[in-house]
């Protein structure tokens, strides 16, 4: 994969402010790691963990909406 992820972040920063782009970047990584842990590594899928993932995604959506205001 090499430098591709940093290229994707750079491309996202063309249309999003730095703070929002980085927040989305880290949020997607966190939720992706959560899903990968459940799917590929058999980690526990509790209600609390799903609520936390939903809150992360909600925060990402609010950051994007906040940039448009």
HUBELNOR-V482849 format. One record per residue. N is the residue number from 1. RES is the residue in three letters. NEAR is the number of other ideal C-beta (glycine too) atoms within 8 Angstrom. D_FIRST is the distance of its C-alpha to the first C-alpha in whole Angstrom. Layout:
# HUBELNOR-V482849
n=N res=RES near=NEAR d_first=D_FIRST
n=N res=RES near=NEAR d_first=D_FIRST
This chain:
# HUBELNOR-V482849
n=1 res=UNK near=3 d_first=0
n=2 res=UNK near=3 d_first=4
n=3 res=UNK near=5 d_first=6
n=4 res=UNK near=7 d_first=6
n=5 res=UNK near=7 d_first=7
n=6 res=UNK near=7 d_first=10
n=7 res=UNK near=8 d_first=11
n=8 res=UNK near=8 d_first=11
n=9 res=UNK near=11 d_first=14
n=10 res=UNK near=8 d_first=15
n=11 res=UNK near=7 d_first=16
n=12 res=UNK near=11 d_first=18
n=13 res=UNK near=10 d_first=20
n=14 res=UNK near=6 d_first=21
n=15 res=UNK near=4 d_first=23
n=16 res=UNK near=11 d_first=23
n=17 res=UNK near=7 d_first=25
n=18 res=UNK near=7 d_first=23
n=19 res=UNK near=7 d_first=24
n=20 res=UNK near=12 d_first=24
n=21 res=UNK near=12 d_first=20
n=22 res=UNK near=9 d_first=19
n=23 res=UNK near=11 d_first=21
n=24 res=UNK near=13 d_first=20
n=25 res=UNK near=10 d_first=16
n=26 res=UNK near=8 d_first=17
n=27 res=UNK near=12 d_first=20
n=28 res=UNK near=9 d_first=17
n=29 res=UNK near=8 d_first=15
n=30 res=UNK near=10 d_first=18
n=31 res=UNK near=11 d_first=20
n=32 res=UNK near=8 d_first=16
n=33 res=UNK near=8 d_first=17
n=34 res=UNK near=11 d_first=20
n=35 res=UNK near=9 d_first=20
n=36 res=UNK near=9 d_first=17
n=37 res=UNK near=9 d_first=20
n=38 res=UNK near=11 d_first=23
n=39 res=UNK near=6 d_first=21
n=40 res=UNK near=6 d_first=20
n=41 res=UNK near=7 d_first=21
n=42 res=UNK near=4 d_first=25
n=43 res=UNK near=6 d_first=25
n=44 res=UNK near=5 d_first=28
n=45 res=UNK near=6 d_first=28
n=46 res=UNK near=6 d_first=31
n=47 res=UNK near=5 d_first=33
n=48 res=UNK near=6 d_first=32
n=49 res=UNK near=10 d_first=29
n=50 res=UNK near=9 d_first=29
n=51 res=UNK near=8 d_first=31
n=52 res=UNK near=9 d_first=28
n=53 res=UNK near=12 d_first=25
n=54 res=UNK near=8 d_first=28
n=55 res=UNK near=8 d_first=29
n=56 res=UNK near=11 d_first=25
n=57 res=UNK near=10 d_first=25
n=58 res=UNK near=8 d_first=28
n=59 res=UNK near=10 d_first=28
n=60 res=UNK near=12 d_first=25
n=61 res=UNK near=8 d_first=27
n=62 res=UNK near=8 d_first=30
n=63 res=UNK near=12 d_first=28
n=64 res=UNK near=11 d_first=27
n=65 res=UNK near=8 d_first=31
n=66 res=UNK near=8 d_first=32
n=67 res=UNK near=9 d_first=30
n=68 res=UNK near=5 d_first=32
n=69 res=UNK near=4 d_first=35
